[in-house]
């Protein structure tokens, strides 16, 4: 359909899972895609394959999203090469936690540095370009637990709740400049990160999903693609659940 034909897009955390599938969907829809990871060279081969398959440019950027100077340099590189930035997807994140009474400051600091502080920084960097264009779409990745909470995940839930609230605040501030800011809140998605909990835990969690299956990365990537496209031109400040009606 070429929903994103010619749009210049930046997606963080694209080595696997939701990020990798979002890169593929964006390329499939004709976007010029920059994807990030902190491991040098890991994206070169898959991105070359995507570029050839979809006849577009899929380009790797290697930096740690918590490094403000590196993040700024990456955005400036996109500006120099493309002259604009139409879409930012803040996908990079970590899922670390502990039960109440076992949470320490280092854990809290690490989770919030990646899941919240880096997101705010990326929004500030991207919006500087988008304000000049008077257009843009920013999509943040929250979580169902950021809305409903989850036992044993107080820190992670808090970080993803912060993403939901900062999305709403940013949308109000940036809307007058033609910039839309939305978030998606995935539930139980079939990624390596989720699979690491083990089959027994997976079955226990699956029993809470009314649709009776785990979500797939494509389920999330499709909604992100919608929010990046002009089909959602009057949608902003929304937190869209992608959870198959999960009861936390």
N, C-alpha and C positions, 0 to 999 in steps of 0.2 A: 504493500500500500504506500510505501515511501512516506510514512507519517512524520519522519524526522529528517527528510531529505535536506541536506545542506546545513543542518543545525550542528553547531560545535558544542560538544558535550564533554564534561569531566566527571568521571566516576571514581570514587576512592575505594580502596580495598577490593581489587578485582581478581585476585589470584585464584579464587574458587567460589563455589556456592552462589549466593544471590548476586554478588558483584560480577562474577564471570558470566552468568547467564544474562544479566542486564547489558553487559557489553555486547554480547552476541545479538540480543534483540535490537539494540540501538543500531548496530551495524546492519542488521537485516532490514531495518527501516530507513537506511540511507544516511545515517548520521556520520559525522566526522567525530570519532571517539578517542578520547585520551583516558586511559585507565591506569590506576596507580597500584603499586605494591612496594614494600620496603626491601625485598630480596632482589638484588641486581640480576637482570637477565631472565627471570622466571617467566616473564610475559612475552618475550620476544617471539618464540615459535608460535604459540597459539594466536597471537595478534597478527602475525604475518599471514597465517592461514585464513583468519577472518577477513583480512584486507583483500586477499585474493578471491575468496568465496563470494563476498558481497560487493566487490568492486568499489570499495570506499577506503578511507584511511582509518586504521585502528592503531593507535600509537601508545607505547608504554612510557610511563613516568615513574621513576624510582625515588621515593623519599618517604620518610616517616611523617605521618600526618601531625604528630605532636611537635615537629620541628617547624616553628613559625617561619624562619628564614627560608627553609627549603620549600615550604608550601607557597610562599610568596614568589619564589623563583620559578616554580612550576606554572603558576597562573600567569606570570609575566612572559614565560616561554610561549604559552598558548596565545596570549595577546600578540606577541611578535609574529608568530607563524600564521595565525588565522585572522587577527584583527578584531576578534569578538569572542564572547562566550555566551552561549544561549541556555545551557542546561548544566546544573551542578547536582550530582547525586552523592550525598554524604552517607556512604555505605560502610566505610571502615569502622570496625568496632571490636570489642572483646567481651566475652561472657565469663567473668570470674566472680566468685562470691564465696560466702561462708555463712554459717548460722549465727544468729545473734549471740554475742558473748565471745565469738571467735574472730570478729572482724577487726582488722588493724588499720592504721592510717595509711600504710603503704598500699594496701589493697584498694582502699577508697580513692587514693590519689591516682593510681594507675588507671582504674576504670573510668574515672571522671576526666582524666587528661585525654583519653582516646575517645570516649563516647560522647563527651559534652564539650570540653574546652576546644578540642580540635574542630568540632562541628561549627562552633561559634566563629572560630578564626577563619574557616573556609568560607562561611557565609559572608563575612566582612570582605574578604579578598575578592570573591566572585561578584558581590553586589556592586563593588566599585566600577567594574566593567559594565555590568548590566544597567546601572543607573545612567551611564552615558548613552547606552543604546535605547533606554526607555522600554526595555523588554527583558524577559528572562524567566526561567522556571527553576526553582530550587526544591529538591525532594530529599527529605531526611528519613532515615530508617529508625523508627521507634520500635516498639514491641508491644504485644498484648499485655505483658507483665508491667509495662510502663503505664498502662491504663488501669489494670485490675490488681497488680501486685501478685506475688507468689511466695509461698513459704520457702525459706532458705535462700531467697534471692533479693534481700533487701537492698543491697548496694546496686546490683544490676538493674532492679526495678526502678530505683531512684534515678539512675542515670538515664534510662529510657523514658521515664516520666518527665525528666528535664528536657529531653529532646522534643517531646510532645508540646510542652509549654513554650519552649523557645521558638518552636515553629509557629505557634499562634501569635506570639509577640512580633516575630520578624515579619509575618505576613501583613500585620497592621501597619508596620513602619514602612515596608517596601511597596505595598500596593499602589500608592500614588505615583510610583516610578514605573509602573507597568510590570513589576516583578511579582510573580506568584510564588508562594512558599507553602508547601504541603508536606505531609509525612505519611508513611505507611507503617502499620503496626502488625507485623507478621506474628502468627501463632506458631504452631509446631511444624517446622519446615524441614524436609528431608535433606539435610546437609551433613557433611562430615562432622561438623561441630556438634550437631544434635545427636548423630549416631553414636558419638563417643560415650553417651550415657549408658549404653548397653541395651540389649533386646528386651530384657525384663522391664526396665524403666520405660522403654518406648511403648510397649504394650499397655502399661499402666496409664501412660499419658494419652495414648490413642483412644482409650475408653471414654475420655472426656470430650472428644471431638464429635459433634453431632453428625457431620458429614461422613464419618467413618473412615477417613484416610488422612495421612499426613499431607501437608501442602508440599508442593515441589517448587524449586527455585523459579521455574517458569511462571508459576502462579503469581509470584511477587513481581517478577520482571515485567509481566504484562501490565500490571497496574502502574508501575513506575513509568513504563512507556507511554501509557495514557496521560499521566500527569506531565510528562515532558513534552507531549505533543500539543498542537493547537486544538485538539478535541476537548481539552480541559481549560480552554482560554478564560472561562468565567469561574474557575474553581481555585480558591485559595484559602489558607487557614484551616484546612481539613486534616484530620487524622483518620486515615482509611484502614480499617481492620481487614486483615487477610488471614483469617483463622478458622474457617470452616465451622463457625459457631462453636468455639471452644469455651468450656466452663472451667475457669482456673480454680 
